[in-house]
Amino acid sequence: MRMSDRGLVALIRHEGIVPGPYRDAKGIWTFGIGHTAAAGPPDPARMPRGMPTDLEAGIRDAFRVFRTDLAHYEAEVRRAVTVPLAQHEFDALVSFHYNTGSIARAALTRHLNAGNRAAAAEAFLHWLRPVVLKPRREAERDLFRHGRYPTGSIPVWSVDPAGRIDLARPLRSLSEAQALALLTNTDRAAPVTHPAPTPSLPLPIQKGPAMTWTLTRGLVYLACLAASVLALAGLADFDSTSGTLDIRPFNLYALTGTSGGIVASTLASLALWHGWGRK
């Protein structure tokens, strides 16, 4: 079961249309037709503030998000209620759940599943926070009990960058026919789409400035010279007191010189083998 057209229009009329992010009576950032982050993307708190540049596009976005949210709430009502429902009863329950998000734990659902429809109807009025919701709850109760759908135009409200709605007068109003046309042109099952991420291309390997072949050969010569000096230092031990140079082939200098010579020779060989910097 899904909401009827009259049920959809009644729900939209209760919520009103605000084509920009605003703070509701509880201070929660909301967009469009009662959409909050709890229902899924987009997150109204992260949307651009104020009214959209293109009002018509903003209204269409509000209806598109509403359609996506609605499928979620309809499914939750179907899961929570275990008894057969008339169309007007289902419409009233979805309207209630869309506003409260509490169909699964509400007393009216327990009464309804127990077969006590009169108690379920009266339980709509248990949800009056804030108290300004009382006319809506009474309308939902009457719809549930009598199948009485509210009528009238649907307001489109203006909002400022701080998220405050200007309730002095609607920016414009939609007729039921206009609202149904917008609903008809929006696929109920289509999710809100976002730009697909652009596939990332492999980043080019950043190379440092190439060494010239002359510089490479120079480094090789310096490496060989350093190896020779270190080796000579390892074999000789200068006595500053007598001014003599003693040859001691096995000491710490010899170990250091030999190790340095091996490392320098290895680097020089790699440079020559790969031709680093050669052009």
Backbone torsions as a table, in degrees:
resi	resn	phi	psi	omega
1	MET	NA	141.8	177.9
2	ARG	-133.0	164.8	-178.6
3	MET	-64.6	144.4	174.0
4	SER	-77.9	167.2	177.3
5	ASP	-59.8	-40.8	-179.9
6	ARG	-66.9	-36.2	177.5
7	GLY	-66.6	-39.2	177.9
8	LEU	-63.1	-45.8	-179.2
9	VAL	-64.0	-39.5	179.0
10	ALA	-63.3	-42.0	179.3
11	LEU	-64.1	-44.2	179.1
12	ILE	-63.2	-37.1	179.1
13	ARG	-65.2	-41.5	177.3
14	HIS	-60.6	-43.4	-174.8
15	GLU	-77.7	-35.2	-170.7
16	GLY	74.9	169.5	-178.6
17	ILE	-121.6	123.4	176.7
18	VAL	-127.9	103.2	-173.7
19	PRO	-78.7	32.6	176.2
20	GLY	-155.9	160.5	-178.6
21	PRO	-67.7	138.9	-179.8
22	TYR	-145.2	163.5	175.6
23	ARG	-96.6	127.8	-179.9
24	ASP	-79.7	-170.6	-175.9
25	ALA	-62.3	-21.9	179.0
26	LYS	-98.5	4.5	179.5
27	GLY	83.8	9.6	-178.7
28	ILE	-85.9	132.5	178.1
29	TRP	-65.6	129.5	-173.0
30	THR	-135.9	157.7	179.2
31	PHE	-142.5	145.8	168.9
32	GLY	68.0	-113.6	-177.5
33	ILE	-110.6	68.6	175.5
34	GLY	71.9	21.6	-178.5
35	HIS	-82.2	131.0	173.7
36	THR	-123.4	168.4	-179.5
37	ALA	-63.1	-23.3	180.0
38	ALA	-62.3	-25.4	-179.8
39	ALA	-85.9	-8.5	-177.7
40	GLY	120.1	-175.4	-179.3
41	PRO	-69.8	155.4	-0.6
42	PRO	-80.9	159.4	177.5
43	ASP	-87.3	112.9	-177.8
44	PRO	-57.6	-28.8	-179.3
45	ALA	-67.1	-19.5	-178.8
46	ARG	-104.9	2.8	-178.9
47	MET	-84.0	156.4	176.6
48	PRO	-58.8	136.8	-176.3
49	ARG	-77.0	156.5	176.8
50	GLY	83.8	-170.6	-178.3
51	MET	-80.6	148.8	177.2
52	PRO	-71.2	153.1	177.8
53	THR	-62.6	-40.7	178.8
54	ASP	-103.8	101.9	-176.0
55	LEU	-61.9	-42.9	-178.7
56	GLU	-61.7	-41.9	178.3
57	ALA	-65.3	-37.5	178.2
58	GLY	-63.6	-39.7	178.3
59	ILE	-67.1	-40.4	177.8
60	ARG	-63.1	-39.8	177.4
61	ASP	-61.8	-40.4	179.7
62	ALA	-61.4	-42.3	179.6
63	PHE	-69.3	-35.6	179.3
64	ARG	-65.5	-44.2	177.7
65	VAL	-64.8	-38.7	179.0
66	PHE	-60.0	-44.4	179.8
67	ARG	-60.0	-43.2	-180.0
68	THR	-64.5	-45.2	178.7
69	ASP	-62.8	-40.9	-173.0
70	LEU	-59.2	-42.0	-179.5
71	ALA	-58.4	-37.2	178.9
72	HIS	-64.6	-46.4	-177.8
73	TYR	-70.9	-37.8	176.4
74	GLU	-59.4	-44.4	-179.1
75	ALA	-63.3	-38.0	-179.5
76	GLU	-69.4	-35.2	175.9
77	VAL	-66.2	-42.5	179.1
78	ARG	-61.2	-37.2	179.9
79	ARG	-72.4	-36.6	-174.5
80	ALA	-75.9	-33.3	-175.0
81	VAL	-95.9	128.2	-174.9
82	THR	-109.0	4.7	179.2
83	VAL	-114.2	156.9	177.5
84	PRO	-62.5	145.4	-177.8
85	LEU	-125.0	145.5	167.2
86	ALA	-77.3	160.0	-177.3
87	GLN	-58.4	-43.8	-177.6
88	HIS	-67.2	-31.1	176.8
89	GLU	-67.3	-44.5	178.5
90	PHE	-62.3	-42.6	179.2
91	ASP	-59.7	-42.9	180.0
92	ALA	-65.6	-39.6	-178.9
93	LEU	-68.6	-39.0	178.0
94	VAL	-66.7	-39.3	177.3
95	SER	-60.9	-44.1	178.2
96	PHE	-61.6	-48.0	-176.7
97	HIS	-68.3	-35.6	178.5
98	TYR	-60.4	-33.6	-178.6
99	ASN	-86.3	-35.1	-173.3
100	THR	-105.7	-30.0	-174.5
101	GLY	68.1	23.0	-169.7
102	SER	-124.4	25.2	-177.1
103	ILE	-60.7	-32.7	-175.0
104	ALA	-73.7	-24.5	-176.3
105	ARG	-116.7	2.2	-177.1
106	ALA	-75.3	145.7	178.0
107	ALA	-62.7	-32.8	-179.0
108	LEU	-61.6	-32.4	178.3
109	THR	-70.5	-39.8	178.0
110	ARG	-64.7	-42.7	178.2
111	HIS	-63.0	-41.9	-177.5
112	LEU	-65.3	-45.3	-179.4
113	ASN	-67.2	-22.8	176.5
114	ALA	-84.9	-3.1	177.8
115	GLY	91.8	7.7	-178.0
116	ASN	-102.2	84.3	-177.4
117	ARG	-69.8	-31.8	179.6
118	ALA	-64.7	-44.3	178.3
119	ALA	-67.0	-36.3	178.3
120	ALA	-63.0	-42.0	-179.9
121	ALA	-62.3	-44.2	-179.1
122	GLU	-68.8	-26.8	-177.6
123	ALA	-70.6	-13.4	173.8
124	PHE	-57.0	-35.4	-175.2
125	LEU	-79.3	3.2	174.2
126	HIS	-79.3	-9.8	-175.6
127	TRP	-112.8	83.2	-175.4
128	LEU	-125.2	35.3	176.6
129	ARG	-114.7	116.9	-3.3
130	PRO	-74.0	167.9	-173.7
131	VAL	-65.6	-20.2	179.2
132	VAL	-64.6	-11.0	178.9
133	LEU	-80.6	-4.7	-175.3
134	LYS	-57.9	-46.0	178.3
135	PRO	-59.2	-36.6	178.9
136	ARG	-67.2	-43.7	-180.0
137	ARG	-63.7	-38.6	177.9
138	GLU	-64.8	-39.4	178.5
139	ALA	-66.5	-39.5	178.0
140	GLU	-67.2	-38.4	176.5
141	ARG	-62.7	-46.1	-179.5
142	ASP	-65.3	-35.7	176.4
143	LEU	-65.3	-44.5	179.8
144	PHE	-63.0	-43.9	-173.8
145	ARG	-80.7	-42.3	-171.3
146	HIS	-116.6	-7.8	-176.4
147	GLY	73.0	28.7	-176.0
148	ARG	-95.0	107.3	-178.8
149	TYR	-87.9	133.7	176.3
150	PRO	-68.8	155.4	-179.6
151	THR	-129.8	173.2	178.7
152	GLY	124.0	174.0	-179.0
153	SER	-75.6	165.6	-177.7
154	ILE	-112.6	119.6	-175.2
155	PRO	-78.9	144.8	169.4
156	VAL	-113.3	118.2	-173.2
157	TRP	-101.1	150.7	175.6
158	SER	-91.9	151.5	-179.8
159	VAL	-137.7	144.7	179.9
160	ASP	-94.9	172.6	-177.4
161	PRO	-61.7	-19.1	178.5
162	ALA	-84.3	-2.8	179.8
163	GLY	87.9	17.3	178.8
164	ARG	-96.6	127.1	179.3
165	ILE	-82.9	136.2	175.4
166	ASP	-87.1	101.3	-177.1
167	LEU	-92.4	8.4	-179.9
168	ALA	-62.5	-43.0	176.7
169	ARG	-161.8	146.5	179.6
170	PRO	-62.8	147.2	174.7
171	LEU	-64.0	-39.2	173.2
172	ARG	-163.3	174.7	179.5
173	SER	-131.1	146.0	176.1
174	LEU	-108.6	140.4	172.3
175	SER	-79.2	166.6	177.6
176	GLU	-60.8	-38.1	-180.0
177	ALA	-63.8	-41.1	179.0
178	GLN	-66.1	-40.4	178.9
179	ALA	-64.8	-42.9	179.1
180	LEU	-64.9	-35.0	177.5
181	ALA	-64.1	-41.8	177.5
182	LEU	-65.5	-38.2	177.8
183	LEU	-67.4	-38.8	-179.0
184	THR	-66.8	-35.0	-178.2
185	ASN	-82.8	1.6	178.5
186	THR	-117.3	124.8	-179.1
187	ASP	-70.7	119.0	-176.4
188	ARG	-60.1	-35.7	-175.5
189	ALA	-88.5	-7.7	-175.8
190	ALA	-75.9	126.0	177.7
191	PRO	-72.2	158.8	175.1
192	VAL	-68.1	125.6	-176.4
193	THR	-97.1	149.9	177.0
194	HIS	-126.5	153.6	-179.9
195	PRO	-55.4	131.2	179.0
196	ALA	-68.8	141.6	179.4
197	PRO	-64.4	137.8	179.1
198	THR	-71.1	127.2	179.6
199	PRO	-57.0	132.6	-178.7
200	SER	-80.6	134.5	178.3
201	LEU	-90.3	149.4	177.8
202	PRO	-58.5	132.2	179.3
203	LEU	-75.4	137.5	178.2
204	PRO	-64.1	144.1	177.8
205	ILE	-70.2	124.0	-179.7
206	GLN	-80.7	122.7	-179.6
207	LYS	-108.6	141.9	177.2
208	GLY	-75.9	176.5	178.8
209	PRO	-62.3	131.1	-177.0
210	ALA	-71.0	139.5	176.1
211	MET	-81.1	143.4	175.4
212	THR	-75.9	160.1	-179.0
213	TRP	-65.5	-33.7	178.3
214	THR	-64.0	-42.0	178.9
215	LEU	-65.0	-39.4	178.6
216	THR	-60.7	-46.3	179.3
217	ARG	-62.9	-37.4	178.5
218	GLY	-62.4	-40.8	178.6
219	LEU	-66.2	-36.3	177.2
220	VAL	-62.4	-45.5	-179.8
221	TYR	-62.4	-41.5	179.3
222	LEU	-65.0	-38.3	178.6
223	ALA	-63.4	-42.3	179.4
224	CYS	-65.9	-40.0	179.3
225	LEU	-64.7	-41.4	179.1
226	ALA	-63.7	-38.9	178.5
227	ALA	-63.8	-39.2	-179.7
228	SER	-67.0	-43.8	179.9
229	VAL	-62.7	-43.8	179.8
230	LEU	-63.7	-39.1	178.6
231	ALA	-65.9	-43.1	178.7
232	LEU	-63.2	-40.0	178.1
233	ALA	-64.2	-31.5	178.8
234	GLY	-70.6	-29.3	-178.5
235	LEU	-89.3	-17.9	-175.1
236	ALA	-115.7	144.1	177.7
237	ASP	-131.3	109.2	-175.8
238	PHE	-84.7	127.0	178.4
239	ASP	-97.5	109.2	-176.1
240	SER	-69.8	-23.0	-178.0
241	THR	-73.1	-48.0	-178.0
242	SER	-93.2	-14.9	-177.9
243	GLY	73.2	22.9	-179.7
244	THR	-107.1	158.7	-179.9
245	LEU	-113.5	107.5	-180.0
246	ASP	-94.7	140.2	178.4
247	ILE	-94.4	118.0	177.6
248	ARG	-130.2	96.1	-171.1
249	PRO	-65.4	-20.3	-175.4
250	PHE	-124.0	95.5	174.6
251	ASN	-153.0	-174.2	-176.8
252	LEU	-62.3	-37.0	179.6
253	TYR	-63.5	-38.4	179.7
254	ALA	-62.7	-43.6	178.8
255	LEU	-62.6	-43.8	179.0
256	THR	-64.4	-45.4	-179.4
257	GLY	-63.2	-42.2	-179.9
258	THR	-64.1	-45.3	-180.0
259	SER	-62.7	-45.5	178.8
260	GLY	-62.4	-37.6	178.5
261	GLY	-64.5	-39.5	179.3
262	ILE	-65.1	-45.9	-180.0
263	VAL	-63.0	-45.4	-178.8
264	ALA	-63.9	-41.6	179.8
265	SER	-65.2	-38.3	179.1
266	THR	-64.2	-45.6	178.6
267	LEU	-63.2	-41.1	179.4
268	ALA	-64.1	-40.5	179.3
269	SER	-64.0	-43.4	178.2
270	LEU	-61.8	-41.2	179.5
271	ALA	-61.6	-42.7	-179.8
272	LEU	-70.4	-38.9	-177.1
273	TRP	-65.5	-46.0	-178.1
274	HIS	-85.9	-11.1	-179.3
275	GLY	64.7	37.7	-177.2
276	TRP	-57.3	126.4	176.9
277	GLY	83.5	-2.6	-179.4
278	ARG	-75.8	138.9	-178.9
279	LYS	-124.3	NA	NA
